[in-house]
Amino acid sequence: MQTSDLHQISESCFEIPAVGLMNVPARLFADRALLEGMDEKVREQISNVARLPGIVTAAFAMPDAHWGYGFPIGGVAAFDPRQGGVISMGGIGYDISCGVRALRTGLPEEEVRPRLEEVATALFERVPAGIGSEGKIRLDRRGLDEVLLGGARWAVEQGYGEPGELEFVEERGRMEGADTGAVSDTAKSRGLNQIGTLGSGNHYLEVQVVDQVHDADAASAFGIAAGEVLLTLHCGSRAIGHQVATDYQRELGKAARRLGLSLPDRELVCAPIDSPEGRRYYGAMAAAVNGALANRQVIAALAARAFRSVLPEARVGILYDVSHNTCKVEEHEVDGARRRLWVHRKGATRAFGPGHPDVPAAYREVGQPVLVGGTMGTGSYVLAGTSASAGLAFASACHGAGRSMSRNEALRHWRGDRLQRELASRGILIKGHSLRGLAEEAPGAYKDIDDVARATHEAGLARRVARLRPIACVKG
């Protein structure tokens, strides 16, 4: 990306001034090296987001930003319905409520390493993964509606986990406002047998070691220490969310035309928040969020059982579950006044700071855990929300390393079998359902996770707590 004409606000924040049809400026949180590594499409897309009706303060791009559908992945924007604010399918994406859940195991690496092959095999065999994968949970339409209304709470009621875990899940496991009537029959039929399945692409189930602690107080509050093993999973709403997005890409497009909205990009189809179409999309999206929360709750229970089947002494328990690809109704201070806003986070996560009432009581003094997924060959991070983040980007932070090359380009550079052997030589076991999928997700196809975490920390969006190193990974 060309950076010479950007206004530099700080070492890790640059601004595109509001010019032409932009209603607000666009701000990019990254150091200059990360910015220069982004393609021009990020600049174009975040500038287009700044043109949407009712947007508040600015359109934001996180340090892991890259080209996406409508919004860049790593894009954040808040809208006020009192100013004609809109809800945009392109600001949420197709993998609604894709997210990360981290589980503590209570075991050090030296106790897990001798039986790592057994652990990885147990996870691979007991957690369904891959394109089109189906789980053991069989639902009829009524049962699926209960999932889409109940979220992780439904899963706990079915025996997957304990009620106390819900305190450590966003929305305490269930998002309000879900409307199963706004979810199409096609979406429901596609998702009937997918609860408890990992899926494919960049989704994973990983065994990780706390490699480095940056903030001892926050790490202690989160119950993690150097050398300890975590289980981390990354997945979302699968076919339900994808179909909801597909359905409303059409419906919101029709609404935009009916209302005469002038859109800079057809991928930014949207409708006013208070319109019939806007309300229906929000209800369907919230239902898909609940589907994702239930999915991760079930997978976490299956993974915990698999891990304990090999290492029964493990004390597996939830650290946190955080979503990206959402629109959340939140109160934020803007120009000295509290306002109720619809905050879109596309490939970005919440990062509430210390004292926020939505942060679990056990973590409230240090801030919300922000789980940042990396790659199967490099690392991931646990961050913590900051007090400053609310004023910087509506309490938002990065969600992962962020791609630096497309999947097709990755296939021209890597082969799955060779990559698997290379990672094994470095002590990282990979269990994959698709060699092609492994090549597409090669670590070299992503930005440097350490650079992304550092820029996020330096920008004040979230602070580094611990770096995680992978030792085994299950991929779809």
N, C-alpha and C positions, 0 to 999 in steps of 0.2 A: 504494500500500500504506500502511496505517496504521502509523506508526512510534513513536507516543508511548509504547506499552507495551513496546517492545523495550529490552533491556539493552545499552547501548553499551559495547563493550569497547575500541574505538579509533575514530579518525576514519573508518576504512574497514572496521569489523567490528561487527556487531550480533548479539545472541543472543536466540533464543526459548528460554526456560528449559524444561527437561524437566518437563512437567506431564501429569497424567492418564496415558494409556497410552504416552506417549513414553518410550523406553528411554534416550535421550541427548538433550541439547539440540540445537537447530539453529542454525547460524551462517551469517549472510549477509554476504559481503564486498562492500561497496559504500559509497559515501558517501551521505549522507542524500538528496541530490537524485535519485540513481539509484534508491534504495530507494522513494522516493515515486512514481517513475515506473513501478514494477513493479505488476502487478495482484495482487489478493489471492490469486489462485490459486497464485502462487509460494509464498507463506507457507503455504497449506494443504498443498501438495504436499510441501514440504521437511519440514514437521511430520509428515506421514504417513510419510515415509521414516524419520524418527527412531523410528518404532514398529516397524520390521522386526526380526525375531529376529537376534541375534548382531551387531548393528551396534556399531562401535567408536568411541569418543570423541565424535563428533557427526555430524550430517548437514550438509553444506555446500552453499551456493549461491554461484556465482561472480558477478562484477559484471555479466555479460551475461545473467543468468538471466531466463527468461520461461517461460510456461506450456508444458508438454510432455505427453507420454504417460507417465503414472506418475510418474517423477521430473520435476522441472522441467528444461528444457534449461539447462545450466549447473549441474547437480546432481552432487555427489560423495559417495560413501559407501563405507566399507570394512567388510568382514565377516570374522569369525573362525569357521572351521568347528568349532573346539573349543568354541565357545559356541553352537552351533546356527545359525551364520551361513548366510545364504541367497545364492543368485544370482538376480537379478531381471531379466527381459526388459525391464521398464519402466525399469531403471537403465542400459540400454545403448541401446535404441531400435531403430528400423527401418533406419536407414542405418548399418549396422554398419561401424565403422572408416572413416567419412567422415573425411577428413583433408586436410592442406595440404602440398604440396611446393613449395619455392622453389628456383629455379635461377639462378645467376649467369650473366651473359652476357659480362662483361668489357668492355662498351661503355658510353660515356657517352650521356646523352640526346641531345646535339647530333648524334651520329652515327646515332642510330636515328630521330629525329623526321622527317627528310626522306623516309624510306622507310617510315613507320609504316603507311600504308594498305596497302602491299604486305605488310608483316609480318602485319598483322591478317588480311588476306585469306588468306595462306598458312596461318595457324593455323586459321582458320575452315574451310578446305577440307580440311585434312589430318588434323584431329582430329575424329572423329565425335562429334556432340552432339545433344541433343534427346530428347524422350520416345520411348522404344522404340528408340533408335538402336542400330545394330549395327556392329561393327568388321570389319576384314578378317581377323582371326584366327578361324578356324573349328576348333572342337574337337568331339571325340566325348566320351562320358562318361568314358572312361579318361583322355583328355587333360585334361578339366576337373578330375578328381580330382588330377592332378599339379599343377595350378595351386593348388588348395585346400590342398595339402600343402606346396608349394614357395614360394608367395608371390612376392616380388620376385626371389628367387633363380631361380625358374623363368623369369621374363621375361628376366633377364640371360643365362641359358643359351640362350634363343631368339634372342639377338642384340640385345635391347633394353637398351642401356646397357652399362656396364663393371662387373666384379666389385668394384672399389674403391668404387663408389657405395654398396654395401650397408652400409658402415660408418656411413653418414649417414642410415640409415633405422631407425626404431624396430624393436626385435627383430632388428636387422641383416638386415631384409628377410623374416624368416620367423618366425611365431609357433608355438611348440611347443604340443603338445596338440590339434592339429586332428584331427578324426575325420570323414572323409568319409562313413562309414556312418551318421552321425547327421544328415546333410543329405538332405532328402527328394528324391525323383525330380523333384517339381514345381519345387523350387528349382534343381536342376541344369538342367532343361530350359529354365527361364527365363533362365539365365545363360550358356548355351552360347556365344553369339555376342556377348557384351557386354564381353569383356576388351579394353581399349584404347578405351573410349568414355566421354565426359564426363557424359552424362546431362543432367538438366534441373534446374529449381528454383533453389536457391541455389548450384549448382555453376558453376564458371567457370574460364576460362583467361585470365590477365590479364598484360599488359605493364605493369610498374610502375617508377617511379623512386625511388631512395632520396632522400627529400625532406628529411629532417632526421635527424641523428645525435645521440642522447642519451648514449650511452656509447661513447666512442672506442675504448677497449681491447677491449670485447666486439665491436664492429663490425669492428675489425681482425682479431680472431681468427676471425670468421665470414667474412672476406674481402669485406666490403662497404664502400663509401665513398659520401659524398654525391654525387649526380648520376649514379650508375651505374644501369643498367637491369637489372631482374630479370624473370624469367618465373615466375609463380606459378599453380599449379593447385589446385583444390578439388573433390574428388569422393570417392566411396566404393565400396562393394561392389555398388551398384545392385540389380538384381532378386534376386540371390542372397541378399544380406543382408536385404532386405525379406521374402522368403519364409521365411527362417529365423526371423525375428521372428514372422511370422504363425503358422507351425507351432508354435512353442514358446509363444506366447501361449495356445494351447489346451492344450498338453501340461503346461505348468507350472501352469495353472489347475486341471487335473485332479489334479495332484500335491498342490497346496495343499489341495484339498478332501479328498483321500485321507488326508492327514496331519493334518487338522484345524487348519490354520494360520488364524488369525484375521487377515484383511487389512483395513486401513482403506480400501482402494480396490482395486477389481477390476483396475485397470490396473497394480497392483503385484504381479501374479502372480509367484510365485517358488517355489523348492524348496530344501531344504538343499543346500549345496555338495557334501556327500558322498553325496547320494541318487542313485539311478540316473538320475532325470530331470535333476537338477542337473549330473551329469557329462556326460550326453548334450548338454544345451544348451551347456555350456562348449565341448565338442568341436566342435559345429556352429558356434558363434560364432567360435571360433578359425579354423575353415576359411574362414568369411566374411571375417575379418580378412585372411587370406592372399590371398583373392580381391581385396580392395581394394588391398593392397600391390602385387600383380601389375598391377592396373589402372593405378595411378598410375605404376608403373615404365614401362609401355608408353606411356602418354600422354606422359610426360616425354621419352621417346626420340623420339616423333613430333613433339612440339613443338620439340625441339632441332633436328631435321632441317629442319622448316619454317622456323625462325628463320634457320638457317644458309643455307637456299636463297636468302634475300634478302640476308643479311649474312654472307658466308662467313668474314669475319675474326673473327666472334664466337667466344669461348671459353666455350661453354655447359657448366656443371658444377653438380652438386647442392650446395646449401647444407644442406638438411635436409628430412626428411619426418616429420611428426608426425600421429598419429591422435587423433581423439576418438570417442566412442560405442564404448567398449570396457570389458571387465573384464580386469584384469591381476593376476596373482599376484605380489605384491611383499613384501619384508621392510621393516617399519617399526618404529621404536621407540615403544612405548606403555607408559606408566607405568614407564619405566626398563628395559624388557625388549624384545628383538627378537621380533617376531611375524610370522608368515606370513599375509598378509591378501589377500582378494579385493577389489580396489579398482575400484569402478564409477565411470566418468567419462562422464556423459551430457552431450554438448555442453561438454566440458571436456578439457584436455590434460594430459599429464605435464609437470612442470616441475622436473626433477632439477637440483640445484644443483652448484656446483663440487666436483670430486673424486669425484663418483658414478661407479662403474665402468661404468654403462650410457651415460654421456655419451661421444661419440667423443673419442679421445685429443687430437685437434686443438683441441677446445673445452673440455677438462676443467678448465682453469684458470678459465674464466669461466662455465661452466654450460651446460646444454642450450638450444639455440634453441627458442623457443616462437613458432610462427607463428600470428598472429591475423588472420583474414580480416575485412575490412571490407565496404564496398559498392563497386559499380562507379563511384560518383560521389564518393566521399569519400577513403578511404585504408585502409591496413592497417598492421600493426605486426610488427616482429621484437622479441621480448622474450627474456630469458634467465632460466633458473631460478635461484633463490636458495637459500642454505644454510638460511634460515629456513622455506622453503616446506614442507619435510618435516614440521615440527612444527606448521604451521598448518593444512594441509589435505591431508596425505599427498602432498606434492609435486605439487600440481595448480594449474592456472591457467585463465583464461578461454580461449575458443576463437574468438570473433568479436565482432561488434558486438551481436548479439542483437536479435531483432525487437521493435519497439514497437507494431506493429499487424499484424493478420492479413492473409493474402493477399487475402481477399475485401474487406477494408476498403481495402487498397492499390488494388484495382481500381476502387473508387469515387472515388479521388483522382487517379489518373494514367492516362494512355494511353501505350502503348509507343512509338508513332511520335513523339509530342511529346517524350517523355523522351529518346529517341534524338537528336532534333535539339537539345534543350537541352544534353545532355552534349557533343555535337559542337561546339557554340558555345564550350564551355569547354576544348576541346582533347582530349576523351576520345572515342575512336572506339569504338562499340559494334557488334558483329556478333552478332545474335541469331537463333535459329531460331524464335522465337515472340514476337510483339509482346505477347501476353498475359503471357508469362513475364517480359518486361522490366518491365511495369507491376507485377507482383506483387513484383518485387525492387527496386522504386524505393528510392533511398537514403533518402528520407524515411520509409520504413517501418521503419527500424532506429534503434537507439540511437546516440548520438554515440560513434564509435569512440575519439575522444580522451579522452572521459570514462571509458570502460571501461578503456582502457590506463592512464590516470592512477590510477584506483582500484585496479587490480591492482598497480601499482607501489607505491602508498602502503600497501597492505595487506601488502606484503612477499612476495606470492605469486610474482611474477616482476618483473624490472626492465626498464624501457624501454631498448632498444638503438637502434632506428631506426624512423622513420615512412616508410611507402611511399605514393606517390601514383600512382593509375592513369592511364595514357595510352591504353590500348586494352584491350578486354575482349570475349571470346567467351563467349556465354551459350547454354545449351540452349534 
